[in-house]
Amino acid sequence: MPVADPQRWRSNLLRTADNIAFLPWLRDRASLTARIQTRGRFALQVIHQGLARPTADEARALGLAVEEQAWIREVVLSCDDQRVVFAHTVLPCRPRGPLTLWLARLGSRSLGALLFAHAGFSRGPMTFKRIDRRHALYSPAVTALQLAEPVPGVLWARRSQFGFNNQSVLVSEVFSPLLLRSPSSKPPSTN
C-alpha cells in the first residue's frame, strides 16, 4: 500500500483541530494583502529578492530543472506591527516578459496589489500544506515572522500559481499564529 507523501501540497483542505481557525484565511481566493489591510495598519518588509535555486517541489510545479535558478522574493506582511504572513514568490528566469520587470520593480509594494489589480492575471488552483521543520519554508518563515519560543512545530501555508501571458509565478504564503490573536484580525467565517 503506497504511503502518502508528507511533503506534498494538497488541493483539498480538510478541517482539522489545528487548522480550523485558519480555514477562512487559507481558503480565501481574494487578495490576502487587501484582507490584512482591512484589519489594521499594514506594512510589508522585503527579506530577500534575487536569483536563487527554488525548492525541488517549486521547480516541479513550475516545470523547471532542479538545478535551474529563478527570481525569488521573500517578504513579511504585518498588521498593527505584528508579523502575520511570510510570503515566498518564485518566478522562472525564462521566458522573460513584463512580469519579470514588474517583480523586479515592486520594492516594498505588495505583489498582491499587482496580481489582483491587473485583469490579465489568472490564478490556478490553490494548494495547502501543514509545514514542519522538515520543509524548506519552515525555517525562513519562523525567522522572518520572528516567532517567539516556544516556536510552533507546524505552520499552515497555501500556494497558488498565477499566470500572465506566457509567464507563471508561484506564491507560497505561510501564516503566523499571531494572525489569529488580534481580535481585529478575525475574518468572517466561511465553511
C-alpha positions in Angstrom: 0.0 0.0 0.0 1.5 3.4 -1.0 2.3 5.9 1.7 1.2 9.5 1.3 4.0 11.9 0.7 4.0 14.2 3.8 5.9 16.9 1.8 3.3 17.1 -1.0 1.0 20.1 -1.3 -2.7 19.1 -1.2 -5.5 20.5 -3.3 -8.2 19.6 -0.8 -8.1 21.1 2.7 -9.8 19.0 5.3 -11.0 20.6 8.5 -8.7 19.6 11.4 -8.3 20.7 15.0 -5.1 22.6 14.2 -6.3 24.4 11.1 -9.9 25.3 12.0 -9.1 28.9 12.9 -7.0 29.4 9.8 -9.6 27.9 7.3 -11.2 31.3 6.3 -7.7 32.7 5.6 -6.4 29.6 3.8 -9.4 29.2 1.6 -9.9 32.8 0.6 -9.1 33.3 -3.1 -9.2 37.1 -2.8 -6.1 39.3 -2.1 -4.5 38.4 1.2 -2.9 41.8 1.3 -6.2 43.6 0.9 -7.8 41.4 3.6 -5.0 42.2 6.1 -5.2 45.9 5.2 -8.9 46.0 6.3 -7.8 44.6 9.7 -5.3 47.3 10.7 -2.2 49.2 9.8 -0.5 47.2 7.0 3.3 47.0 6.4 5.5 45.0 4.0 9.1 44.2 4.5 11.3 42.7 1.8 13.5 40.0 3.4 15.2 38.7 0.2 14.9 39.4 -3.5 17.2 38.0 -6.2 18.3 34.9 -8.0 18.3 31.6 -6.1 17.5 27.9 -6.5 13.9 27.1 -5.9 13.0 24.0 -3.8 12.5 20.7 -5.6 8.7 20.9 -5.3 8.7 24.5 -6.6 10.8 23.6 -9.5 8.5 20.7 -10.3 5.4 22.9 -10.0 6.9 25.4 -12.5 8.4 22.9 -14.8 12.0 23.9 -14.1 15.1 21.7 -13.9 16.1 21.1 -10.3 19.4 23.0 -10.7 17.8 25.9 -12.5 17.8 29.3 -10.8 14.7 31.5 -10.5 13.9 35.0 -9.3 12.9 34.6 -5.7 11.3 37.2 -3.4 10.5 36.8 0.3 8.5 39.3 2.3 6.8 39.6 5.6 3.3 41.1 5.8 2.5 42.8 9.1 -0.7 44.1 10.7 -0.5 46.6 13.5 3.2 45.9 13.9 2.7 42.1 14.2 4.3 39.9 11.6 1.4 37.7 10.4 2.4 36.2 6.9 5.6 35.1 5.3 5.3 35.2 1.5 7.7 33.4 -0.8 7.5 34.1 -4.6 9.2 32.2 -7.3 9.4 33.5 -10.9 11.3 31.4 -13.6 14.0 33.4 -15.3 12.7 32.2 -18.7 10.7 33.2 -20.5 11.3 36.9 -19.8 8.3 39.2 -20.0 6.5 42.0 -18.3 6.2 40.1 -15.1 9.9 39.9 -14.7 10.2 43.7 -14.9 7.2 44.3 -12.6 8.5 41.9 -9.9 12.0 43.5 -10.1 10.5 47.0 -9.6 8.0 46.1 -6.8 10.2 47.3 -4.0 8.2 47.5 -0.8 4.9 47.2 -2.6 2.8 44.1 -2.3 2.7 41.6 -5.2 -0.9 41.0 -4.4 -1.6 44.7 -5.3 -0.3 43.9 -8.8 -1.8 40.4 -9.2 -5.4 41.4 -8.2 -5.4 44.8 -9.9 -4.5 43.6 -13.4 -7.2 41.8 -15.3 -4.6 39.8 -17.3 -3.6 37.6 -14.4 -5.2 34.2 -13.9 -5.0 32.2 -10.7 -4.6 28.4 -10.8 -5.9 26.1 -8.1 -4.8 26.7 -4.5 -2.9 24.0 -2.7 -2.3 23.7 1.1 0.3 22.3 3.4 1.0 21.9 7.1 4.7 22.6 7.1 7.1 21.5 9.8 10.8 21.6 10.4 11.5 19.2 7.5 10.0 21.7 4.9 12.3 24.2 3.2 10.0 27.1 4.0 9.6 26.4 7.7 12.9 27.8 9.0 12.9 31.0 6.8 9.2 31.6 7.9 9.9 31.2 11.6 12.9 33.6 11.3 11.1 36.2 9.2 8.0 36.0 11.3 10.1 36.4 14.5 8.1 33.7 16.3 8.8 33.6 20.0 9.6 30.5 22.0 8.1 28.0 22.1 8.1 28.0 18.3 5.1 26.2 16.8 6.0 22.7 15.5 3.9 23.3 12.4 2.7 26.3 10.4 -0.1 26.4 7.8 0.6 27.5 4.3 -1.1 27.9 1.0 0.3 28.1 -2.5 -1.0 29.5 -5.8 0.3 29.7 -9.3 -0.6 32.9 -11.2 -0.2 33.2 -15.0 0.2 36.3 -17.2 0.8 35.9 -20.9 3.4 33.2 -21.2 4.8 33.6 -17.6 4.0 31.9 -14.3 4.7 32.9 -10.8 4.4 30.7 -7.8 3.3 32.3 -4.5 3.5 30.5 -1.1 2.1 32.2 2.0 2.9 30.9 5.5 0.6 32.0 8.3 1.7 33.0 11.7 -0.4 32.1 14.8 -0.3 35.8 15.6 -2.7 36.4 12.7 -5.4 34.8 14.9 -4.5 36.6 18.2 -5.7 40.1 17.3 -9.5 40.5 17.6 -9.4 42.9 14.6 -7.8 40.1 12.5 -10.8 37.7 12.8 -12.2 37.2 9.3 -15.8 36.4 8.6 -16.5 32.7 8.9 -16.6 30.6 5.7 -17.2 26.9 5.6 
